[in-house]
Amino acid sequence: MLVTGIKEIDTLHIPPRNSFLVLGDPQESKLIFLEQVAFHSLKAGYYCIFITTERSPRFILQNMSKFNWDCLLYTSPSPRDLSTS
């Protein structure tokens, strides 16, 4: 199930065990949306794989912290190792 923290999207009931691709033009907040999805999915107990070719793990984590989305609380086995990459 896709968990975004955005009521209008969460009620779409996207089935579990599905992948989705977010496409859009530059500067359309795709990264922030995906960070939000990652945080809320982890918080809800789901697994999340975040793949980007443009940003480092450190950048992603720092950017998420601006919104108080601390996904390190929900990662294992050694989440602090991500913050130094």
MOUR-V691782 format. One record per helix or strand. SS is the DSSP state (~ for helix, > for strand). FROM is the first residue (numbers start at 0). TO is the last residue. If there is no record, write none. Layout:
ss={SS | SS}
from={FROM | FROM}
to={TO | TO}
This chain:
ss={~ | ~ | ~ | ~ | ~}
from={6 | 29 | 56 | 70 | 78}
to={9 | 42 | 64 | 73 | 83}
